[in-house]
Amino acid sequence: MTNDSVELKVGDPAPDFSASALGGKYGTGKVVSLKDFRGTPVVLYFYPKDDTPGCTAQACGLRDSWDDFDGHAEIFGVSIDSAASHQKFIAKYDLPFPLLSDPEKTIVNDYGVWVEKSMYGKKYMGAERTTFVIGGAGRIAAILRQVKPAEHVDQLREALSL
């Protein structure tokens, strides 16, 4: 069953969040909220799991293009992994951007990306690989659904008009 309770659209107010940000300028962690970034575009890219092939490819693609994005938006990767898992993932791949830890699944539910998935005929719940670009006024400016890791950087550049 998909999370039908939330169907965010471009132009909607982005749900606020409060989570521990690890990595990048936040180092070993600092609690951040969407409201902390009023006036600045924010990118939340949701991904299923630290250190898996697709998620690693997506994170490393962003890392390798970081100079294109740095200073244009606050970018956060978001998954339900623990802070410890995030710290290992950041260190292993030298990621320059912060990750938000959402083990209680609050943010993934608020953004409607906690969905039913299927692999080898087995159904399970997981985070959909989706990116939200939030304008400085706190409204959703773009939604990139079911992103393919290899296409994420180009789609994000286009969404941010870079």
C-alpha positions as a Python dict, from the first residue, in 0.01 Angstrom:
ca = {
    (1, 'M'): (0, 0, 0),
    (2, 'T'): (141, 338, -94),
    (3, 'N'): (127, 638, 130),
    (4, 'D'): (-179, 802, -26),
    (5, 'S'): (-229, 1037, 269),
    (6, 'V'): (22, 1284, 126),
    (7, 'E'): (36, 1394, -236),
    (8, 'L'): (245, 1707, -246),
    (9, 'K'): (239, 1920, -561),
    (10, 'V'): (449, 2203, -698),
    (11, 'G'): (331, 2524, -530),
    (12, 'D'): (229, 2354, -205),
    (13, 'P'): (387, 2469, 122),
    (14, 'A'): (670, 2228, 204),
    (15, 'P'): (618, 2038, 528),
    (16, 'D'): (850, 2166, 799),
    (17, 'F'): (1094, 1919, 947),
    (18, 'S'): (1336, 1900, 1234),
    (19, 'A'): (1618, 1646, 1210),
    (20, 'S'): (1981, 1590, 1291),
    (21, 'A'): (2204, 1698, 1000),
    (22, 'L'): (2537, 1517, 978),
    (23, 'G'): (2831, 1595, 754),
    (24, 'G'): (2916, 1895, 541),
    (25, 'K'): (2920, 2213, 747),
    (26, 'Y'): (2728, 2035, 1027),
    (27, 'G'): (3010, 1793, 1111),
    (28, 'T'): (2901, 1539, 1370),
    (29, 'G'): (2550, 1676, 1388),
    (30, 'K'): (2321, 1969, 1446),
    (31, 'V'): (1941, 1976, 1452),
    (32, 'V'): (1804, 2177, 1160),
    (33, 'S'): (1452, 2273, 1051),
    (34, 'L'): (1315, 2392, 718),
    (35, 'K'): (1230, 2727, 874),
    (36, 'D'): (1604, 2781, 942),
    (37, 'F'): (1654, 2830, 568),
    (38, 'R'): (1387, 3088, 478),
    (39, 'G'): (1512, 3294, 186),
    (40, 'T'): (1734, 3012, 57),
    (41, 'P'): (1636, 2726, -175),
    (42, 'V'): (1647, 2386, -7),
    (43, 'V'): (1684, 2049, -177),
    (44, 'L'): (1569, 1734, 3),
    (45, 'Y'): (1672, 1424, -186),
    (46, 'F'): (1519, 1112, -39),
    (47, 'Y'): (1698, 782, -95),
    (48, 'P'): (1638, 427, 29),
    (49, 'K'): (1955, 323, 217),
    (50, 'D'): (2313, 426, 289),
    (51, 'D'): (2594, 243, 109),
    (52, 'T'): (2379, 51, -141),
    (53, 'P'): (2472, 58, -511),
    (54, 'G'): (2207, 304, -638),
    (55, 'C'): (2225, 531, -335),
    (56, 'T'): (2604, 537, -349),
    (57, 'A'): (2598, 622, -721),
    (58, 'Q'): (2349, 903, -655),
    (59, 'A'): (2548, 1048, -362),
    (60, 'C'): (2882, 1023, -544),
    (61, 'G'): (2733, 1188, -854),
    (62, 'L'): (2628, 1482, -640),
    (63, 'R'): (2968, 1484, -466),
    (64, 'D'): (3150, 1490, -801),
    (65, 'S'): (2938, 1786, -917),
    (66, 'W'): (2935, 1965, -581),
    (67, 'D'): (3103, 2281, -713),
    (68, 'D'): (2801, 2331, -943),
    (69, 'F'): (2556, 2329, -649),
    (70, 'D'): (2746, 2467, -351),
    (71, 'G'): (2614, 2812, -266),
    (72, 'H'): (2301, 2780, -484),
    (73, 'A'): (2087, 2577, -243),
    (74, 'E'): (2104, 2397, 89),
    (75, 'I'): (2113, 2030, -12),
    (76, 'F'): (2031, 1743, 222),
    (77, 'G'): (2015, 1372, 156),
    (78, 'V'): (1739, 1211, 364),
    (79, 'S'): (1697, 846, 462),
    (80, 'I'): (1571, 648, 759),
    (81, 'D'): (1925, 531, 838),
    (82, 'S'): (2074, 607, 1179),
    (83, 'A'): (2315, 890, 1247),
    (84, 'A'): (2596, 634, 1287),
    (85, 'S'): (2517, 484, 945),
    (86, 'H'): (2518, 832, 790),
    (87, 'Q'): (2855, 914, 946),
    (88, 'K'): (3009, 596, 800),
    (89, 'F'): (2855, 664, 456),
    (90, 'I'): (2981, 1025, 456),
    (91, 'A'): (3332, 923, 562),
    (92, 'K'): (3357, 628, 320),
    (93, 'Y'): (3268, 838, 15),
    (94, 'D'): (3392, 1181, 131),
    (95, 'L'): (3050, 1338, 83),
    (96, 'P'): (3061, 1722, 107),
    (97, 'F'): (2690, 1768, 184),
    (98, 'P'): (2489, 1681, 495),
    (99, 'L'): (2251, 1390, 542),
    (100, 'L'): (1939, 1399, 758),
    (101, 'S'): (1862, 1099, 976),
    (102, 'D'): (1490, 1010, 987),
    (103, 'P'): (1470, 677, 1176),
    (104, 'E'): (1119, 758, 1305),
    (105, 'K'): (1008, 801, 941),
    (106, 'T'): (855, 1142, 1016),
    (107, 'I'): (1000, 1328, 717),
    (108, 'V'): (949, 1045, 466),
    (109, 'N'): (584, 1021, 573),
    (110, 'D'): (529, 1399, 571),
    (111, 'Y'): (667, 1417, 215),
    (112, 'G'): (474, 1108, 100),
    (113, 'V'): (779, 906, -6),
    (114, 'W'): (739, 612, 235),
    (115, 'V'): (575, 371, -9),
    (116, 'E'): (516, 6, -82),
    (117, 'K'): (790, -139, -300),
    (118, 'S'): (848, -477, -454),
    (119, 'M'): (1164, -676, -518),
    (120, 'Y'): (1170, -1033, -648),
    (121, 'G'): (796, -1055, -583),
    (122, 'K'): (832, -957, -217),
    (123, 'K'): (647, -645, -105),
    (124, 'Y'): (792, -416, 160),
    (125, 'M'): (783, -53, 269),
    (126, 'G'): (1069, 179, 179),
    (127, 'A'): (1167, 531, 79),
    (128, 'E'): (1101, 628, -281),
    (129, 'R'): (1396, 795, -453),
    (130, 'T'): (1240, 1141, -490),
    (131, 'T'): (1385, 1492, -474),
    (132, 'F'): (1201, 1806, -363),
    (133, 'V'): (1328, 2153, -450),
    (134, 'I'): (1185, 2406, -205),
    (135, 'G'): (1196, 2777, -282),
    (136, 'G'): (1314, 3037, -35),
    (137, 'A'): (953, 3116, 63),
    (138, 'G'): (901, 2754, 175),
    (139, 'R'): (692, 2637, -123),
    (140, 'I'): (771, 2335, -336),
    (141, 'A'): (929, 2455, -662),
    (142, 'A'): (998, 2115, -824),
    (143, 'I'): (947, 1745, -754),
    (144, 'L'): (1168, 1484, -919),
    (145, 'R'): (991, 1150, -868),
    (146, 'Q'): (1149, 803, -888),
    (147, 'V'): (1485, 951, -982),
    (148, 'K'): (1737, 730, -1158),
    (149, 'P'): (2073, 778, -979),
    (150, 'A'): (2264, 843, -1303),
    (151, 'E'): (2019, 1120, -1405),
    (152, 'H'): (1983, 1294, -1069),
    (153, 'V'): (2257, 1557, -1109),
    (154, 'D'): (2131, 1673, -1450),
    (155, 'Q'): (1768, 1683, -1331),
    (156, 'L'): (1869, 1879, -1024),
    (157, 'R'): (2074, 2129, -1228),
    (158, 'E'): (1769, 2188, -1446),
    (159, 'A'): (1534, 2223, -1147),
    (160, 'L'): (1769, 2480, -990),
    (161, 'S'): (1826, 2656, -1327),
    (162, 'L'): (2204, 2608, -1304),
}
